[in-house]
Amino acid sequence: MFARVSSYQGEVERLVDGFRRTTEPLMQLEGFERAYFLTDTEAGRALTITLWDSQAAMEASADWASKAREHAAHDSNATIESVRSYEVALTAEKP
């Protein structure tokens, strides 16, 4: 499994609204597994984590993801601080 992690600075509520609009199209992308949107309202910061079943699927979604980030950031007057990709090395779940 692979993950793309993006960080943002801006008005959190407006960022949430922007990313809410991307969830349905995101779920239609091949290889998409799940997404998390983490916020720190006091600091005006947010993170998105998207999980993909393969590196190829994550890479194939890169153009779409870039446009989605740009739209969400623009609509909320936020900045994209970073975008990084990782291989998921370990997961833990409560039984």
Helices and strands as residue ranges (DSSP letters): E 2-9, H 12-20, H 23-27, E 32-40, E 45-52, H 55-60, H 62-76, E 79-87
